Amino acid sequence: MITSPFCTIGPFFPFEFVDGLNDLTSLDGQTARGQHILLTGRVLEEGGAPTGNTILEIWQPDAAGILRHPLDPRFAEADPGFGGWGRARTDAQGAYTFRTVLPGATADRASHIDVMILAIGLTRRLVTTVFFGDASADPVLTCVPELSRPRLIAQRAPSLDTEGIQGYRFDLILRGGNETPFFLD
């Protein structure tokens, strides 16, 4: 097994790895509570070239701000219709979509969704956070240089609304001057 830090991720991800995992609005036959939303965007390289066959994973609190994890003190109150985790693949244009709920703020964090990216050509996974609404006091966002903070805010996109589900857009730029801020995990 090669363990060099310079190995790339890929070369591809089988469809079974992601199919059907981008809808977080139902679990075990129950429907998630809260405002259902579409989170969509594109994953782009420097210069705007799309990254096809890129995997995105998200994890987030439910609409009440509860994480489906035993370390969350309110874990027993978590929405039984919401799993809090999903996976999507980008198409040839670099586009992805998640159907989820608008996350509630947790005890110490603003409304947010954590994102992990696995892509061909990357030497490590990339991790970032998408914020919704006013997140100006969030301790993670305040660690990001002020000029880069807007790159972590999902934009409400009414043109993406469908069947009462609100659309939000969040593009991820992997390199360059407008690169999305990524975090070490």
N, C-alpha and C positions, 0 to 999 in steps of 0.2 A: 504494500500500500504506500502510495506517495503522500507525504505529509507536508510538502513544501508550501510555504505561504504564497507562492507564486503560481499555484495551479488555478486554473479557471473553473468556474461553475458551469455545468452543462455537460455535454454539448447540446442537449435538448431535454425537454420534460415531456413524458408521455401524457396524452390527454386524460387518462384515468387519474392522474395525479391531481387534477383540478376540477374535472367535470362535476357540476352541480353543487359546488362548495361556496359559490359566491352569493348565495341567498341566506342571510342570517335571520330572517323574519319568522321562521318556524322551527320548532324542535319537538320531537316526539309527539307530533300531531297537534301541538298547541301553537297559537299565533303569538308572536312577540307583542308586548304592550308598548305604547308610546308612538311617537311620530315616525312612521316608516319613511325612509329616504333612499334615494339612489346616490351613490358616491361614484363618480365616473371621471375619467381623465385619460391622459396619455403618459407613457413613459418614453422619454426622449433622450437622445445623446446630445452632446454639444453640437450646435448648429441646427438642431431640430430634426435630426434623423430618428425615425421611430425604432423602438426595440421590440421586435416581435418575439413571441414565445418566452416572455419574461413572466416570472411567477411573483405575485404579490400575496402576502398573508397579512391579515388584519386581526387585531384583538382589541376589545373595547369593553367599557362598562355598559350595562343595560340603560334603559331610559331613566331609571331612578338613580343612576350613578353607582351601581353595585357590580363588582367584577365577579364573574363565575369562577371563583378560585377560593379554596379553603382559607387562605390567608386574609381574605377580605372579612372584616369583623361582621359584616351584614350578609355574608355568603348564604345563610339559610333563607334570606328574603329575596334572593335573586329570582328574576323572571323565569319561570319554568318553560316559557316558549322561546327563550333567547339563549343561544349557546355562547355568544361573545367572541367567536372565532370564525374566520372564513378564508378562502383561498380563491384567487382568480388568475387567469392567464391573459396576457396581452395578445391582440390579433396582429396582423401584418402591419397595421397602421399605428401600433403601439397603444391601442385603446383597451381599457379595462372597465368593468362595472361591478359594483357590489350593491346588493339590496340589503339594507340594514335598518337600524333605528338610530335616530338622533341621540347620541350618547348623553347621559346626564353627567353633571359635574360630580366628582367624587369628593370626599372630605377635604382633600388637599390639592386637587387638580381641577382645572377648567374642563369643559366638555371637549373630549378628544378621542381620536382613534390612533393606535400605534400601527405602523406599517413596516413590514420587512420585504425587501426585494432580493430575488435571486435571478441573475441574468447571465447569459452567455457572455464571456469576456470579463466578468467581474472576478476579482481574486478573493473577495469576501462578500458576505451578505451585507446589505445596506439597511439601516434602520432609521426611521424618522417618525414624526408625529404630525397628524393633521388636526388642527384646531377648528372649532366652530364658535361663532359669536365672539363676545368679548373675552379674550383669554389673556389680557394684558398683565394680569397678576399671577399667571401660572408660573411656577418655579422653573419648569423646563424651558418655556418660551423666553423667560427673562435671561436665561443663560446664552441665548442666541444674539449675535450682534443686531442692533436695532434695525439696520437697513435690510437684513435678511429675514426678519420676522414675518413680513407679509407673504413670503414664499411658503409658509407653514399654515396659512389660513385657507380653509375651503371656501370657495366662492359660491354663493347661492346663484343658481342658474335656472330661472323659471322656464326657459325653453326646453329643459330636460324633464319638467314635471309630466307625470302620466298617472291617470286614474287616482288622483288625490295624493300621490307620492311626490314629495318635493325632491328636486334635483340639486346636487352640489357638484362642483367641478374642482378637481385637484390634480394638476399636472405635476409630474416628477421629472426633473432635469438631472441627469446623472453626472454631468461634467460641465465645466466652463464657468463663465462669469455669472450666470443666472442659476447656478447649481442649487438644487434643493439642499438645505442644511441636513446633514446626516449625523447620527450620534454613534458613539462607541457603546456597545452593550456588554 
